[in-house]
């Protein structure tokens, strides 16, 4: 299946060589596949290299690969050439080196077009803003949507809510034990160990892993860092937990949605609403099966709400939408979307309730907001998962 990112990259390859193309996103969402499809579709001479297995501290690898691309381009007398480097954030000082090599080629009015792929959004964004300002374009590839999983694998909405959006695991869902083992060992453990612990200083890795487990358990729920420290009986501070949550978020695993408020200070001082980026991260750690969950209305309601939250969280990154929740005393709104000063309040009624005191209270504070209800008597959750959130504005 070709994701929309392939067409976007292909269009950019038709333009003059202006920018480094940077594709970032979590593991196993298809970044490498899209790159290989790009090379096949364009037919432009190319070189693909991955830094995933490069020994730590090897700073010469990147320069060697780049020089190989230059030599191959010259040897083939190619007017155009594409160099794709995967997992670029694994190379120490990669952004400064890319800047130097890119500027050398620009000065000489030659050199390959460059596509960089990476799974650590934090390290990529840091390097881009510090060293490559004005030299790059970026795109974010999030977890697969319901529409994509339905198109590629014929899934229904219930399957998507339970098994999430990892395309590589789709062939395993008939054996849920095997599927859960794959998600836990090949995806969760690999993402935490290789995309966070290996690349970033984490003084308490056990605390980060426990935070991830609790965040998945409470996905879709508001929980203060103080309560988390109490639950795990850890002598730490909330600043450390906040930092670890941000690392998990930029790895495409677990985010903390802030409370919506008119001023930034009140937003950032709020307790986070935990939200996974992919529902597979929740269900792979549970004992129940999809059949069990469908027979438990309370559990299934939480699974559906988490699936909607995961969809919104992914879309917020790629579409430039700010995602919040809202609460005032006992009144709450599940999600608040903000873009260019416009607000959309979303309320999920998975249990069929039509009680709207949270929405009414929110409207009294922000009367220009648009209200969207998701439930049996309004927009179904299955239908909502196919809607472009930008259309809500």
N, C-alpha and C positions, 0 to 999 in steps of 0.2 A: 504494500500500500504506500502510495506517495503522499506524504504529509504536505501541507501548504508551504512549509519551509523550503521544500525542494524547488518549487516554482519561484519563490522569492530569491533564493540563491542563484538559480539559473538566470533570472532576469538581470541580476547584478553582474553576472559574468559576461553579459552582452554589452555592458557599459565599458567605457575606458577605465584603465587601471587607476583608481583613485584611493580606495580604502582597503585596509585589512578587514576581512570578514570574520567575525567572531560569533560562534554558535555555542551557547552555554545551556546547560540543563542537567537534571539528575541522571544517574546511571540508568541504562536499559530503557531509554525512551526513543532511541533510534537516531542519535546524532551521527554515529559512524555509518549507518545504513544510508542516511540522506546524503552524506558526503560521497559515498561510493556510487550512489545513483546519479549524483551531480556529474561526477567524472565520466560515467558511462553516457549520460544524456548529452553532454556538451561535446564529447569526443576530443577535447583539448588535451594535448600531451600533459602528463602529470606525474607527481610523486607523492605517495602517501606514507607517513611514518607516525608511529605511536610512541609517546614517551612513557607509557604505562609501565614498561619493564626496564626502563633506564635506571641504572644504579644511582642511589642518592648521592648528590654532590657532583655528578658528572655535568659540568657546565659547558663542556666542549661539544657535547652531542648535538645541540641545536645548531651551532655554527656549521658543523659538519654536514648536517642534513640540508641546510640552506645552500651551502656551497655545491652539494651534489645536485640540487635542483638547477642551479645556475649552469653547471657543466652539462647536464643532460639537455637543458634548453638550448644551449649553444651547439651541442653535438647534433641535435636534430634540426638545427636551423629553424626553430619554432618561433613564430612571431608572438605566440601566446603560450603560457605554461601555468599550471595550477599546482601549488604546493599545499598539501593538507597535513597539518600537524595535530594529532589527537592527544588529549590529556596534557595540554601544554603547561598547565599549572604545576606539573610535577618537576619542572626544570627550575632550579634556583636562579633568580635574577632574570627570568625569561623575558619580562617586558622591556627591560633596558636593552637586552641583546636583540630582540625583535626590532626595537626602534632603530638601533644602529644599522642593522642589516637592511631594513626597509629604506632608511634614508640614503644609504649607499646606492641602492638600486635606483631610487628616485633621482638622485643626482646624476647617475649615469644614463637615465632614461631607458632602463632595461630592468630585467628581473621578473620573477614569477608573480602571478596573483597569489595571494596567501589567504588560506582559510584555517582558522584556529578553532579547535574543539576543546571543550573542558567541562568537567562535572562539578567543579567547585566555584560557584558563582561569586563567593566572597573574594577569593584570591584572584579570580579573573577581573572583577570590577576594580579591585585595588590596583592591579597592574595597569589596567587600561587608563584609569583616571590619572595615575601618577606619571606614567611614561609615554603613553600613546595617544594623548589628547589630540583630537583633530585628525587622527590617522586611521580611525576604525569605524565600522558600523557593526552593530550587534543585534542578535535576535535570540529569544529565549524559547527553548523547546521544553514544554512542561510535560507532565504525565498525560497519557492518552485519554481522550474524552470518551464519553459513552458513544457518540456518533462514530468515532473512529474504531472503537472496539466492535461495535455492531457491524460496521461495514467490512472490517477485516476478518472477523471471526463469527459473525452471526449471533452475537450475544444479545440477550434481553436486558432490560433495566435492572432486574433483580440480580442477575449474574454480575453486572457491572458494579452495583452497590456493594456486593459482597467480595468479589475478587479484584476490584480496583482496575487500574489502567496500566499494568505491565504487560506489553505484548509478548515478551519472551516466556511468560508463564502460562499463556492461554492454553497451550496443549496439555497442561497438567491438571486442569480443574476437575477432570473425571475422577481423579484420585486425590482427595483433599489433603490427606496426610503428606503425600509427596509434594503437593503444591505448597503447603505450609513450610515444609522443610526447605524447599527451594527459596522461598521468599526470605525466610529467617537467616539462612546461611549464605546464599549467593547474592542477596540484595542488601538486607539490613546490615548484617555483620560486615560485608565488604564496604558498603558506603561509609559506615562509621569509622572503620579502621583505616581505610585507604584515602578517603576524601576529607576526613576531619583529623583523626589522631596522628596520621602520618605527616600531615602538612601543616598543622597548627599546634601551637603550644597549648596543651590541656593538662593542668596540674592534677586534676582529679578525674581520670577517665571513667572510673566506676560511677562517679556521681553523674557524669554526662549520660552514660548508658541507662542509669536508673531514671533520670529525668525523661529520657526518650520513652522508656517503658510506661511510666506514669502518664506522660502526655498522650500516648496512644490509648491507654485505658480510659482517659477522661477526654478524648477527642470530642469537640463540640461543647465542652463544659468550661466554665470559668473557675479558675483555681489560683489562689495567691501563692507566690513563692514561699511565703512563711509557712503555709500549710504543707507545702511539699517537703520542706526541710523537716517539719515535724513528723510527717509520715515515714520518711526514710531514716529518721533519727541521725541526721548528718549535721556535724558542726561546720556550717558554712555560712555564706551570706547571700542575700538576694541578688547582688550585683553579679556574682559568679554564675548563678543560675540563669540570669538574664543573658549573659554572654554565651553560655552554652546553648541556650535556646536559639540564639541568633545563628550559631554555627550549624545547628541542626536544620534551621530554616533555609540557609543558603545552600545546603546540600540537598534540598528538595525532599526532606524527610518530615519535619515537624515544625510548625509555626506557632507563634503566639499573637493572636489578633488583639489589637488594642481597643479600648473603649472609645467610642466617638465622643468628642467634646469640642467646644469652640476654640479652645486654646491648646497649644502643643504640650504644655506642662501637665495639664490634667490628663491628656491622652497617655503620655509616657509613664505616669505614676499609677496607672490603673493596673488591676490584676489581669493577666492575659487570659484570653479564651483559647485553649489549646485546640489545634486543628492540624491533622495530618495532611500531607500533600497527596496521598494516595491511600484509599481505604484498605488496600491489601496489607498495609502496615498495621492496621488495627486487627483485622480478622485473622491474619496468619498467627497471631499470638493468643487467639481464643481457642477454647476446647470445642465449641459448638461447630456444627456444619451449617451450610446454607439452609438445608431442610429444617434443622433445629431452629435457626433464627427466624425463618418465615412462620414458624408455629408459636413464636413468642412475640406478641405485639409490642411489648415494652422494649425489648432488645432490638427488634427490627426498626422501630421508630428511631432509635439512637443511631443505627447503622445508616438509615436513609438520610438523617440530618447531617451526619459526618460526611457522607458521599456528596451532598450538596455543598457543604463547606469546602471540601477538597477541590471540587470543580471551580468554585468561586476563587479560592486561593491561587490556583494555577492561572486562571484567567486574569486575576488582578495583576500578576507579574507581567504577562505577555501583552495585556491591553492597556497597561498604565492606569489601572483603577486602584484607588485606595480602599482597603477592606477593613471594616470595624464591626463591633457589636455596640449595643447601647443598653444601659441599665440605669434606673433611678429608683432606689428603694426596692419595692417588689415588682416594679414594672420593667419589662425587658423586651428588646427587639433582637431577633436572632442575628441579623446581618445588616450593616449599613454600607452602601457603596457610595463613593464620592469621586467625581471627576469634574474638574474645572469648576468647582463650586456648586455643582448640582448634586443632590442627594437622592438615593433610592433606598427605602427601608423594606427589608424582606422578612417575612414571618412565615415559618414552616408549621403547618398544622397536620403533622403526620398521624395524630390520634383522632382527627376529625373534629376537634374543638374549634369553635368559632369565636372564642373569647379574645377580644382585641384591645384590652386595656393598655398593653405596651405600645401598640401602634398609635392609639389615641393620645397617649401621653407624649410620644415622640412628635406627633403632628402639632401638638400645642406649643412645643418648643421650636419646631422647624416647619412651619405651615406650608412652605413651598415644596416640600419633599414629595416624591412620588412613592406610592405604596403598592407593594406587590405581595399577594398572599399565595402561598403554595400549599395545596391541600385537595381534599376530595371534591369540594364544592367550588374550587377556583382553578388555578393552574396546577395540573398534576405534577408531582415531582418527576415523573418519567418524562413529561413534556419539557419541564424546566431545564433538565440536563441537556437538551438539544438546542437551547436558545443562546444566542450570542449576548452576553451581558451588556455589551455596548448598546444593544437595541433597547434596553430598559431605560436609557436616558432620553 
